[in-house]
Amino acid sequence: MERFFQELQNRKFKVPKCKNCEKHIYPPRDFCLFCSSKNLEWVEISGEGTLYAYTINAGGIQFHNETIGIVELKEGFKILTYIGKPIQELKIGQPVKLEYTEIETQEGKLTLHKFTPQN
């Protein structure tokens, strides 16, 4: 996960991809969850996806009472992410695009991914 967060700091969303079965590995691991291979390479995702589900994060420490959701990426895997738009503006199946947001932590600023509806 350390490399994943380093890439986000550089405003790049990269994940491991298995060279054997061609599957993306998310959350990042040092082996393929599908075929157990360790023959991986880090690749940048397209940043395009579809809103699969969403809700208000009522009990969260970060993004409290804000919209979070599950996005199915063009590459074929789903991620939980900050959406950053009012729930009234969202609908299942809506195209979304990758953006970045920064939060303040005890260690300093941390860059995270977020997805917002495409216009």
PANUFI-217825 format. One record per atom (N, C-alpha, C): residue number from 1; residue in one letter; atom name; x, y, z. Coordinates in Angstrom, 3 decimals, decimal comma, padded with zeros to 6 digits. Example, Ala and Ser with C-alpha at 12.3 -4.5 7.8 and 13.67 -1.06 7.14 Angstrom:
<sites>
site k = 1; r = a; a = N; u = 013,190; v = -005,690; w = 007,800
site k = 1; r = a; a = CA; u = 012,300; v = -004,500; w = 007,800
site k = 1; r = a; a = C; u = 013,200; v = -003,300; w = 007,800
site k = 2; r = s; a = N; u = 012,850; v = -002,250; w = 007,080
site k = 2; r = s; a = CA; u = 013,670; v = -001,060; w = 007,140
site k = 2; r = s; a = C; u = 012,900; v = 000,030; w = 007,870
</sites>
This chain:
<sites>
site k = 1; r = m; a = N; u = 000,819; v = -001,197; w = 000,000
site k = 1; r = m; a = CA; u = 000,000; v = 000,000; w = 000,000
site k = 1; r = m; a = C; u = 000,862; v = 001,260; w = 000,000
site k = 2; r = e; a = N; u = 002,075; v = 001,158; w = 000,494
site k = 2; r = e; a = CA; u = 002,934; v = 002,347; w = 000,553
site k = 2; r = e; a = C; u = 003,139; v = 002,954; w = -000,837
site k = 3; r = r; a = N; u = 003,414; v = 002,124; w = -001,815
site k = 3; r = r; a = CA; u = 003,618; v = 002,638; w = -003,173
site k = 3; r = r; a = C; u = 002,338; v = 003,277; w = -003,711
site k = 4; r = f; a = N; u = 001,195; v = 002,680; w = -003,425
site k = 4; r = f; a = CA; u = -000,085; v = 003,216; w = -003,865
site k = 4; r = f; a = C; u = -000,247; v = 004,657; w = -003,389
site k = 5; r = f; a = N; u = 000,021; v = 004,902; w = -002,105
site k = 5; r = f; a = CA; u = -000,127; v = 006,252; w = -001,554
site k = 5; r = f; a = C; u = 000,958; v = 007,197; w = -002,069
site k = 6; r = q; a = N; u = 002,148; v = 006,678; w = -002,341
site k = 6; r = q; a = CA; u = 003,196; v = 007,515; w = -002,950
site k = 6; r = q; a = C; u = 002,760; v = 007,978; w = -004,335
site k = 7; r = e; a = N; u = 002,168; v = 007,087; w = -005,105
site k = 7; r = e; a = CA; u = 001,697; v = 007,446; w = -006,444
site k = 7; r = e; a = C; u = 000,581; v = 008,488; w = -006,362
site k = 8; r = l; a = N; u = -000,334; v = 008,333; w = -005,399
site k = 8; r = l; a = CA; u = -001,396; v = 009,324; w = -005,230
site k = 8; r = l; a = C; u = -000,818; v = 010,700; w = -004,903
site k = 9; r = q; a = N; u = 000,251; v = 010,730; w = -004,097
site k = 9; r = q; a = CA; u = 000,900; v = 012,015; w = -003,784
site k = 9; r = q; a = C; u = 001,354; v = 012,712; w = -005,063
site k = 10; r = n; a = N; u = 001,737; v = 011,922; w = -006,065
site k = 10; r = n; a = CA; u = 002,160; v = 012,465; w = -007,363
site k = 10; r = n; a = C; u = 000,986; v = 012,624; w = -008,321
site k = 11; r = r; a = N; u = -000,237; v = 012,482; w = -007,773
site k = 11; r = r; a = CA; u = -001,463; v = 012,601; w = -008,556
site k = 11; r = r; a = C; u = -001,519; v = 011,585; w = -009,708
site k = 12; r = k; a = N; u = -001,150; v = 010,367; w = -009,355
site k = 12; r = k; a = CA; u = -001,261; v = 009,233; w = -010,274
site k = 12; r = k; a = C; u = -001,962; v = 008,102; w = -009,537
site k = 13; r = f; a = N; u = -002,951; v = 007,511; w = -010,190
site k = 13; r = f; a = CA; u = -003,663; v = 006,380; w = -009,611
site k = 13; r = f; a = C; u = -003,120; v = 005,130; w = -010,288
site k = 14; r = k; a = N; u = -002,198; v = 004,463; w = -009,597
site k = 14; r = k; a = CA; u = -001,580; v = 003,255; w = -010,130
site k = 14; r = k; a = C; u = -001,872; v = 002,075; w = -009,217
site k = 15; r = v; a = N; u = -002,053; v = 000,918; w = -009,841
site k = 15; r = v; a = CA; u = -002,264; v = -000,333; w = -009,112
site k = 15; r = v; a = C; u = -001,449; v = -001,429; w = -009,786
site k = 16; r = p; a = N; u = -001,153; v = -002,503; w = -009,056
site k = 16; r = p; a = CA; u = -000,478; v = -003,637; w = -009,696
site k = 16; r = p; a = C; u = -001,408; v = -004,327; w = -010,692
site k = 17; r = k; a = N; u = -000,806; v = -004,823; w = -011,762
site k = 17; r = k; a = CA; u = -001,523; v = -005,634; w = -012,740
site k = 17; r = k; a = C; u = -000,713; v = -006,902; w = -012,959
site k = 18; r = c; a = N; u = -001,393; v = -008,040; w = -012,927
site k = 18; r = c; a = CA; u = -000,725; v = -009,326; w = -013,089
site k = 18; r = c; a = C; u = -000,310; v = -009,513; w = -014,546
site k = 19; r = k; a = N; u = 000,948; v = -009,855; w = -014,756
site k = 19; r = k; a = CA; u = 001,436; v = -010,106; w = -016,111
site k = 19; r = k; a = C; u = 000,990; v = -011,480; w = -016,620
site k = 20; r = n; a = N; u = 000,568; v = -012,354; w = -015,694
site k = 20; r = n; a = CA; u = 000,124; v = -013,692; w = -016,104
site k = 20; r = n; a = C; u = -001,343; v = -013,705; w = -016,522
site k = 21; r = c; a = N; u = -002,238; v = -013,210; w = -015,665
site k = 21; r = c; a = CA; u = -003,678; v = -013,292; w = -015,956
site k = 21; r = c; a = C; u = -004,284; v = -011,946; w = -016,363
site k = 22; r = e; a = N; u = -003,466; v = -010,869; w = -016,359
site k = 22; r = e; a = CA; u = -003,900; v = -009,539; w = -016,825
site k = 22; r = e; a = C; u = -004,919; v = -008,856; w = -015,918
site k = 23; r = k; a = N; u = -005,107; v = -009,336; w = -014,690
site k = 23; r = k; a = CA; u = -006,064; v = -008,727; w = -013,765
site k = 23; r = k; a = C; u = -005,388; v = -007,617; w = -012,963
site k = 24; r = h; a = N; u = -006,164; v = -006,555; w = -012,665
site k = 24; r = h; a = CA; u = -005,707; v = -005,484; w = -011,793
site k = 24; r = h; a = C; u = -005,889; v = -005,925; w = -010,346
site k = 25; r = i; a = N; u = -004,959; v = -005,557; w = -009,496
site k = 25; r = i; a = CA; u = -004,989; v = -005,979; w = -008,095
site k = 25; r = i; a = C; u = -005,321; v = -004,771; w = -007,225
site k = 26; r = y; a = N; u = -006,535; v = -004,748; w = -006,694
site k = 26; r = y; a = CA; u = -006,969; v = -003,667; w = -005,808
site k = 26; r = y; a = C; u = -007,827; v = -004,240; w = -004,708
site k = 27; r = p; a = N; u = -007,533; v = -003,917; w = -003,451
site k = 27; r = p; a = CA; u = -006,411; v = -003,110; w = -002,975
site k = 27; r = p; a = C; u = -005,072; v = -003,741; w = -003,361
site k = 28; r = p; a = N; u = -004,063; v = -002,890; w = -003,553
site k = 28; r = p; a = CA; u = -002,750; v = -003,390; w = -003,983
site k = 28; r = p; a = C; u = -002,176; v = -004,446; w = -003,044
site k = 29; r = r; a = N; u = -001,590; v = -005,461; w = -003,645
site k = 29; r = r; a = CA; u = -000,896; v = -006,548; w = -002,940
site k = 29; r = r; a = C; u = 000,385; v = -006,834; w = -003,701
site k = 30; r = d; a = N; u = 001,252; v = -007,651; w = -003,119
site k = 30; r = d; a = CA; u = 002,485; v = -008,030; w = -003,809
site k = 30; r = d; a = C; u = 002,346; v = -009,382; w = -004,521
site k = 31; r = f; a = N; u = 001,095; v = -009,856; w = -004,651
site k = 31; r = f; a = CA; u = 000,811; v = -011,084; w = -005,392
site k = 31; r = f; a = C; u = -000,586; v = -010,957; w = -006,002
site k = 32; r = c; a = N; u = -000,862; v = -011,740; w = -007,008
site k = 32; r = c; a = CA; u = -002,156; v = -011,708; w = -007,681
site k = 32; r = c; a = C; u = -003,194; v = -012,479; w = -006,865
site k = 33; r = l; a = N; u = -004,300; v = -011,840; w = -006,589
site k = 33; r = l; a = CA; u = -005,385; v = -012,480; w = -005,845
site k = 33; r = l; a = C; u = -006,102; v = -013,552; w = -006,663
site k = 34; r = f; a = N; u = -005,900; v = -013,540; w = -007,981
site k = 34; r = f; a = CA; u = -006,625; v = -014,433; w = -008,875
site k = 34; r = f; a = C; u = -005,835; v = -015,688; w = -009,232
site k = 35; r = c; a = N; u = -004,506; v = -015,522; w = -009,464
site k = 35; r = c; a = CA; u = -003,712; v = -016,693; w = -009,876
site k = 35; r = c; a = C; u = -002,481; v = -016,917; w = -008,983
site k = 36; r = s; a = N; u = -002,317; v = -016,093; w = -007,957
site k = 36; r = s; a = CA; u = -001,231; v = -016,200; w = -006,967
site k = 36; r = s; a = C; u = 000,155; v = -015,848; w = -007,518
site k = 37; r = s; a = N; u = 000,224; v = -015,350; w = -008,719
site k = 37; r = s; a = CA; u = 001,508; v = -014,966; w = -009,303
site k = 37; r = s; a = C; u = 002,082; v = -013,733; w = -008,600
site k = 38; r = k; a = N; u = 003,399; v = -013,649; w = -008,575
site k = 38; r = k; a = CA; u = 004,068; v = -012,453; w = -008,085
site k = 38; r = k; a = C; u = 004,656; v = -011,649; w = -009,243
site k = 39; r = n; a = N; u = 004,268; v = -012,013; w = -010,446
site k = 39; r = n; a = CA; u = 004,738; v = -011,368; w = -011,660
site k = 39; r = n; a = C; u = 003,820; v = -010,173; w = -011,971
site k = 40; r = l; a = N; u = 004,050; v = -009,059; w = -011,262
site k = 40; r = l; a = CA; u = 003,181; v = -007,890; w = -011,338
site k = 40; r = l; a = C; u = 003,929; v = -006,683; w = -011,880
site k = 41; r = e; a = N; u = 003,158; v = -005,749; w = -012,446
site k = 41; r = e; a = CA; u = 003,704; v = -004,445; w = -012,834
site k = 41; r = e; a = C; u = 002,705; v = -003,382; w = -012,404
site k = 42; r = w; a = N; u = 003,203; v = -002,204; w = -012,032
site k = 42; r = w; a = CA; u = 002,331; v = -001,106; w = -011,650
site k = 42; r = w; a = C; u = 001,906; v = -000,358; w = -012,905
site k = 43; r = v; a = N; u = 000,586; v = -000,156; w = -013,059
site k = 43; r = v; a = CA; u = 000,040; v = 000,538; w = -014,234
site k = 43; r = v; a = C; u = -000,893; v = 001,648; w = -013,762
site k = 44; r = e; a = N; u = -000,981; v = 002,685; w = -014,562
site k = 44; r = e; a = CA; u = -001,876; v = 003,794; w = -014,256
site k = 44; r = e; a = C; u = -003,253; v = 003,508; w = -014,848
site k = 45; r = i; a = N; u = -004,298; v = 003,754; w = -014,058
site k = 45; r = i; a = CA; u = -005,655; v = 003,532; w = -014,562
site k = 45; r = i; a = C; u = -006,109; v = 004,731; w = -015,391
site k = 46; r = s; a = N; u = -007,157; v = 004,529; w = -016,172
site k = 46; r = s; a = CA; u = -007,664; v = 005,561; w = -017,078
site k = 46; r = s; a = C; u = -008,312; v = 006,730; w = -016,347
site k = 47; r = g; a = N; u = -008,848; v = 006,476; w = -015,168
site k = 47; r = g; a = CA; u = -009,558; v = 007,526; w = -014,440
site k = 47; r = g; a = C; u = -011,025; v = 007,629; w = -014,825
site k = 48; r = e; a = N; u = -011,508; v = 006,679; w = -015,611
site k = 48; r = e; a = CA; u = -012,906; v = 006,677; w = -016,040
site k = 48; r = e; a = C; u = -013,636; v = 005,511; w = -015,389
site k = 49; r = g; a = N; u = -014,884; v = 005,761; w = -015,012
site k = 49; r = g; a = CA; u = -015,659; v = 004,702; w = -014,400
site k = 49; r = g; a = C; u = -017,135; v = 005,025; w = -014,383
site k = 50; r = t; a = N; u = -017,879; v = 004,158; w = -013,698
site k = 50; r = t; a = CA; u = -019,323; v = 004,274; w = -013,574
site k = 50; r = t; a = C; u = -019,687; v = 004,173; w = -012,104
site k = 51; r = l; a = N; u = -020,602; v = 005,028; w = -011,666
site k = 51; r = l; a = CA; u = -021,062; v = 004,983; w = -010,288
site k = 51; r = l; a = C; u = -021,893; v = 003,717; w = -010,074
site k = 52; r = y; a = N; u = -021,439; v = 002,863; w = -009,181
site k = 52; r = y; a = CA; u = -022,068; v = 001,571; w = -008,927
site k = 52; r = y; a = C; u = -023,035; v = 001,641; w = -007,736
site k = 53; r = a; a = N; u = -022,652; v = 002,425; w = -006,700
site k = 53; r = a; a = CA; u = -023,469; v = 002,598; w = -005,494
site k = 53; r = a; a = C; u = -022,979; v = 003,838; w = -004,762
site k = 54; r = y; a = N; u = -023,835; v = 004,409; w = -003,917
site k = 54; r = y; a = CA; u = -023,414; v = 005,572; w = -003,137
site k = 54; r = y; a = C; u = -024,250; v = 005,683; w = -001,871
site k = 55; r = t; a = N; u = -023,710; v = 006,434; w = -000,903
site k = 55; r = t; a = CA; u = -024,394; v = 006,649; w = 000,372
site k = 55; r = t; a = C; u = -023,776; v = 007,859; w = 001,060
site k = 56; r = i; a = N; u = -024,397; v = 008,268; w = 002,142
site k = 56; r = i; a = CA; u = -023,830; v = 009,315; w = 002,998
site k = 56; r = i; a = C; u = -022,982; v = 008,632; w = 004,065
site k = 57; r = n; a = N; u = -021,801; v = 009,127; w = 004,285
site k = 57; r = n; a = CA; u = -020,875; v = 008,565; w = 005,265
site k = 57; r = n; a = C; u = -021,184; v = 009,141; w = 006,650
site k = 58; r = a; a = N; u = -022,264; v = 008,668; w = 007,254
site k = 58; r = a; a = CA; u = -022,769; v = 009,253; w = 008,498
site k = 58; r = a; a = C; u = -021,849; v = 009,052; w = 009,694
site k = 59; r = g; a = N; u = -021,116; v = 007,951; w = 009,740
site k = 59; r = g; a = CA; u = -020,313; v = 007,673; w = 010,925
site k = 59; r = g; a = C; u = -018,819; v = 007,744; w = 010,717
site k = 60; r = g; a = N; u = -018,376; v = 008,251; w = 009,585
site k = 60; r = g; a = CA; u = -016,959; v = 008,220; w = 009,261
site k = 60; r = g; a = C; u = -016,141; v = 009,277; w = 009,966
site k = 61; r = i; a = N; u = -014,879; v = 008,979; w = 010,168
site k = 61; r = i; a = CA; u = -013,934; v = 009,939; w = 010,740
site k = 61; r = i; a = C; u = -013,559; v = 010,958; w = 009,666
site k = 62; r = q; a = N; u = -013,199; v = 010,472; w = 008,480
site k = 62; r = q; a = CA; u = -012,944; v = 011,344; w = 007,332
site k = 62; r = q; a = C; u = -014,219; v = 011,419; w = 006,498
site k = 63; r = f; a = N; u = -014,461; v = 012,543; w = 005,874
site k = 63; r = f; a = CA; u = -015,614; v = 012,747; w = 004,997
site k = 63; r = f; a = C; u = -016,935; v = 012,478; w = 005,722
site k = 64; r = h; a = N; u = -016,997; v = 012,875; w = 006,981
site k = 64; r = h; a = CA; u = -018,195; v = 012,697; w = 007,806
site k = 64; r = h; a = C; u = -019,366; v = 013,457; w = 007,187
site k = 65; r = n; a = N; u = -020,489; v = 012,766; w = 007,035
site k = 65; r = n; a = CA; u = -021,715; v = 013,299; w = 006,438
site k = 65; r = n; a = C; u = -021,535; v = 013,769; w = 004,995
site k = 66; r = e; a = N; u = -020,552; v = 013,214; w = 004,310
site k = 66; r = e; a = CA; u = -020,355; v = 013,506; w = 002,892
site k = 66; r = e; a = C; u = -020,616; v = 012,242; w = 002,083
site k = 67; r = t; a = N; u = -020,701; v = 012,399; w = 000,769
site k = 67; r = t; a = CA; u = -021,043; v = 011,278; w = -000,094
site k = 67; r = t; a = C; u = -019,818; v = 010,438; w = -000,440
site k = 68; r = i; a = N; u = -019,953; v = 009,143; w = -000,240
site k = 68; r = i; a = CA; u = -018,952; v = 008,169; w = -000,672
site k = 68; r = i; a = C; u = -019,659; v = 007,177; w = -001,585
site k = 69; r = g; a = N; u = -018,889; v = 006,416; w = -002,331
site k = 69; r = g; a = CA; u = -019,538; v = 005,460; w = -003,209
site k = 69; r = g; a = C; u = -018,592; v = 004,392; w = -003,712
site k = 70; r = i; a = N; u = -019,158; v = 003,473; w = -004,442
site k = 70; r = i; a = CA; u = -018,391; v = 002,432; w = -005,119
site k = 70; r = i; a = C; u = -018,415; v = 002,772; w = -006,601
site k = 71; r = v; a = N; u = -017,233; v = 002,807; w = -007,187
site k = 71; r = v; a = CA; u = -017,090; v = 003,094; w = -008,605
site k = 71; r = v; a = C; u = -016,525; v = 001,859; w = -009,286
site k = 72; r = e; a = N; u = -017,162; v = 001,474; w = -010,402
site k = 72; r = e; a = CA; u = -016,613; v = 000,410; w = -011,240
site k = 72; r = e; a = C; u = -015,770; v = 001,085; w = -012,311
site k = 73; r = l; a = N; u = -014,478; v = 000,802; w = -012,271
site k = 73; r = l; a = CA; u = -013,552; v = 001,436; w = -013,200
site k = 73; r = l; a = C; u = -013,586; v = 000,777; w = -014,566
site k = 74; r = k; a = N; u = -013,202; v = 001,534; w = -015,570
site k = 74; r = k; a = CA; u = -013,139; v = 001,044; w = -016,945
site k = 74; r = k; a = C; u = -012,286; v = -000,224; w = -017,028
site k = 75; r = e; a = N; u = -011,294; v = -000,326; w = -016,143
site k = 75; r = e; a = CA; u = -010,389; v = -001,478; w = -016,127
site k = 75; r = e; a = C; u = -011,036; v = -002,731; w = -015,559
site k = 76; r = g; a = N; u = -012,265; v = -002,613; w = -014,984
site k = 76; r = g; a = CA; u = -013,006; v = -003,803; w = -014,573
site k = 76; r = g; a = C; u = -013,007; v = -004,129; w = -013,104
site k = 77; r = f; a = N; u = -012,502; v = -003,263; w = -012,257
site k = 77; r = f; a = CA; u = -012,586; v = -003,538; w = -010,823
site k = 77; r = f; a = C; u = -013,276; v = -002,379; w = -010,119
site k = 78; r = k; a = N; u = -013,781; v = -002,648; w = -008,905
site k = 78; r = k; a = CA; u = -014,533; v = -001,656; w = -008,143
site k = 78; r = k; a = C; u = -013,694; v = -001,123; w = -006,984
site k = 79; r = i; a = N; u = -013,928; v = 000,160; w = -006,658
site k = 79; r = i; a = CA; u = -013,251; v = 000,768; w = -005,519
site k = 79; r = i; a = C; u = -014,242; v = 001,585; w = -004,697
site k = 80; r = l; a = N; u = -013,988; v = 001,662; w = -003,413
site k = 80; r = l; a = CA; u = -014,704; v = 002,560; w = -002,519
site k = 80; r = l; a = C; u = -013,979; v = 003,886; w = -002,567
site k = 81; r = t; a = N; u = -014,724; v = 004,988; w = -002,723
site k = 81; r = t; a = CA; u = -014,077; v = 006,273; w = -002,919
site k = 81; r = t; a = C; u = -014,951; v = 007,418; w = -002,429
site k = 82; r = y; a = N; u = -014,324; v = 008,536; w = -002,189
site k = 82; r = y; a = CA; u = -015,017; v = 009,781; w = -001,894
site k = 82; r = y; a = C; u = -015,612; v = 010,293; w = -003,195
site k = 83; r = i; a = N; u = -016,858; v = 010,740; w = -003,153
site k = 83; r = i; a = CA; u = -017,521; v = 011,245; w = -004,351
site k = 83; r = i; a = C; u = -017,501; v = 012,776; w = -004,384
site k = 84; r = g; a = N; u = -017,802; v = 013,399; w = -003,277
site k = 84; r = g; a = CA; u = -017,662; v = 014,847; w = -003,207
site k = 84; r = g; a = C; u = -018,745; v = 015,653; w = -003,886
site k = 85; r = k; a = N; u = -019,894; v = 015,073; w = -004,119
site k = 85; r = k; a = CA; u = -021,038; v = 015,803; w = -004,685
site k = 85; r = k; a = C; u = -022,274; v = 015,470; w = -003,843
site k = 86; r = p; a = N; u = -023,246; v = 016,382; w = -003,789
site k = 86; r = p; a = CA; u = -024,478; v = 016,079; w = -003,049
site k = 86; r = p; a = C; u = -025,175; v = 014,846; w = -003,619
site k = 87; r = i; a = N; u = -025,760; v = 014,077; w = -002,746
site k = 87; r = i; a = CA; u = -026,395; v = 012,820; w = -003,126
site k = 87; r = i; a = C; u = -027,519; v = 013,042; w = -004,154
site k = 88; r = q; a = N; u = -028,143; v = 014,225; w = -004,121
site k = 88; r = q; a = CA; u = -029,225; v = 014,532; w = -005,045
site k = 88; r = q; a = C; u = -028,744; v = 014,648; w = -006,498
site k = 89; r = e; a = N; u = -027,443; v = 014,849; w = -006,693
site k = 89; r = e; a = CA; u = -026,885; v = 014,995; w = -008,039
site k = 89; r = e; a = C; u = -026,409; v = 013,668; w = -008,632
site k = 90; r = l; a = N; u = -026,586; v = 012,580; w = -007,887
site k = 90; r = l; a = CA; u = -026,028; v = 011,294; w = -008,301
site k = 90; r = l; a = C; u = -027,101; v = 010,309; w = -008,728
site k = 91; r = k; a = N; u = -026,698; v = 009,392; w = -009,619
site k = 91; r = k; a = CA; u = -027,570; v = 008,268; w = -009,971
site k = 91; r = k; a = C; u = -026,689; v = 007,083; w = -010,385
site k = 92; r = i; a = N; u = -027,172; v = 005,899; w = -010,080
site k = 92; r = i; a = CA; u = -026,465; v = 004,668; w = -010,421
site k = 92; r = i; a = C; u = -026,253; v = 004,615; w = -011,932
site k = 93; r = g; a = N; u = -025,059; v = 004,200; w = -012,348
site k = 93; r = g; a = CA; u = -024,744; v = 004,082; w = -013,764
site k = 93; r = g; a = C; u = -024,175; v = 005,353; w = -014,377
site k = 94; r = q; a = N; u = -024,111; v = 006,410; w = -013,587
site k = 94; r = q; a = CA; u = -023,599; v = 007,697; w = -014,056
site k = 94; r = q; a = C; u = -022,096; v = 007,621; w = -014,320
site k = 95; r = p; a = N; u = -021,613; v = 008,162; w = -015,443
site k = 95; r = p; a = CA; u = -020,169; v = 008,205; w = -015,684
site k = 95; r = p; a = C; u = -019,484; v = 009,130; w = -014,679
site k = 96; r = v; a = N; u = -018,332; v = 008,701; w = -014,186
site k = 96; r = v; a = CA; u = -017,548; v = 009,497; w = -013,243
site k = 96; r = v; a = C; u = -016,105; v = 009,557; w = -013,709
site k = 97; r = k; a = N; u = -015,385; v = 010,572; w = -013,219
site k = 97; r = k; a = CA; u = -013,981; v = 010,726; w = -013,587
site k = 97; r = k; a = C; u = -013,141; v = 010,935; w = -012,332
site k = 98; r = l; a = N; u = -011,902; v = 010,559; w = -012,437
site k = 98; r = l; a = CA; u = -010,943; v = 010,648; w = -011,344
site k = 98; r = l; a = C; u = -010,532; v = 012,090; w = -011,097
site k = 99; r = e; a = N; u = -010,505; v = 012,458; w = -009,825
site k = 99; r = e; a = CA; u = -009,924; v = 013,706; w = -009,359
site k = 99; r = e; a = C; u = -009,158; v = 013,375; w = -008,083
site k = 100; r = y; a = N; u = -008,544; v = 014,363; w = -007,493
site k = 100; r = y; a = CA; u = -007,789; v = 014,149; w = -006,262
site k = 100; r = y; a = C; u = -008,234; v = 015,148; w = -005,211
site k = 101; r = t; a = N; u = -008,084; v = 014,751; w = -003,955
site k = 101; r = t; a = CA; u = -008,398; v = 015,625; w = -002,834
site k = 101; r = t; a = C; u = -007,307; v = 015,452; w = -001,787
site k = 102; r = e; a = N; u = -007,091; v = 016,480; w = -000,992
site k = 102; r = e; a = CA; u = -006,089; v = 016,399; w = 000,073
site k = 102; r = e; a = C; u = -006,776; v = 016,494; w = 001,419
site k = 103; r = i; a = N; u = -006,275; v = 015,685; w = 002,348
site k = 103; r = i; a = CA; u = -006,750; v = 015,756; w = 003,726
site k = 103; r = i; a = C; u = -005,548; v = 016,017; w = 004,620
site k = 104; r = e; a = N; u = -005,830; v = 016,552; w = 005,777
site k = 104; r = e; a = CA; u = -004,793; v = 016,838; w = 006,760
site k = 104; r = e; a = C; u = -004,735; v = 015,666; w = 007,740
site k = 105; r = t; a = N; u = -003,531; v = 015,116; w = 007,963
site k = 105; r = t; a = CA; u = -003,332; v = 014,038; w = 008,933
site k = 105; r = t; a = C; u = -002,290; v = 014,488; w = 009,951
site k = 106; r = q; a = N; u = -002,029; v = 013,672; w = 010,942
site k = 106; r = q; a = CA; u = -001,002; v = 013,995; w = 011,932
site k = 106; r = q; a = C; u = 000,379; v = 014,067; w = 011,296
site k = 107; r = e; a = N; u = 000,580; v = 013,331; w = 010,206
site k = 107; r = e; a = CA; u = 001,866; v = 013,311; w = 009,509
site k = 107; r = e; a = C; u = 001,967; v = 014,392; w = 008,429
site k = 108; r = g; a = N; u = 000,885; v = 015,132; w = 008,188
site k = 108; r = g; a = CA; u = 000,878; v = 016,154; w = 007,148
site k = 108; r = g; a = C; u = -000,231; v = 015,900; w = 006,150
site k = 109; r = k; a = N; u = -000,111; v = 016,506; w = 004,977
site k = 109; r = k; a = CA; u = -001,138; v = 016,361; w = 003,953
site k = 109; r = k; a = C; u = -001,033; v = 015,002; w = 003,274
site k = 110; r = l; a = N; u = -002,211; v = 014,444; w = 002,965
site k = 110; r = l; a = CA; u = -002,291; v = 013,163; w = 002,278
site k = 110; r = l; a = C; u = -003,207; v = 013,349; w = 001,071
site k = 111; r = t; a = N; u = -002,747; v = 012,944; w = -000,100
site k = 111; r = t; a = CA; u = -003,550; v = 013,024; w = -001,316
site k = 111; r = t; a = C; u = -004,320; v = 011,720; w = -001,488
site k = 112; r = l; a = N; u = -005,621; v = 011,838; w = -001,726
site k = 112; r = l; a = CA; u = -006,489; v = 010,682; w = -001,940
site k = 112; r = l; a = C; u = -007,225; v = 010,824; w = -003,272
site k = 113; r = h; a = N; u = -007,711; v = 009,714; w = -003,792
site k = 113; r = h; a = CA; u = -008,527; v = 009,746; w = -005,006
site k = 113; r = h; a = C; u = -009,958; v = 010,097; w = -004,646
site k = 114; r = k; a = N; u = -010,649; v = 010,694; w = -005,599
site k = 114; r = k; a = CA; u = -012,091; v = 010,877; w = -005,511
site k = 114; r = k; a = C; u = -012,620; v = 010,829; w = -006,939
site k = 115; r = f; a = N; u = -013,876; v = 010,507; w = -007,065
site k = 115; r = f; a = CA; u = -014,505; v = 010,454; w = -008,376
site k = 115; r = f; a = C; u = -015,717; v = 011,371; w = -008,368
site k = 116; r = t; a = N; u = -015,860; v = 012,145; w = -009,438
site k = 116; r = t; a = CA; u = -016,984; v = 013,057; w = -009,535
site k = 116; r = t; a = C; u = -017,713; v = 012,813; w = -010,860
site k = 117; r = p; a = N; u = -019,017; v = 013,107; w = -010,888
site k = 117; r = p; a = CA; u = -019,777; v = 012,911; w = -012,126
site k = 117; r = p; a = C; u = -019,206; v = 013,723; w = -013,284
site k = 118; r = q; a = N; u = -019,220; v = 013,117; w = -014,457
site k = 118; r = q; a = CA; u = -018,799; v = 013,833; w = -015,664
site k = 118; r = q; a = C; u = -019,949; v = 014,702; w = -016,129
site k = 119; r = n; a = N; u = -019,610; v = 015,844; w = -016,657
site k = 119; r = n; a = CA; u = -020,647; v = 016,764; w = -017,160
site k = 119; r = n; a = C; u = -021,055; v = 016,394; w = -018,564
</sites>
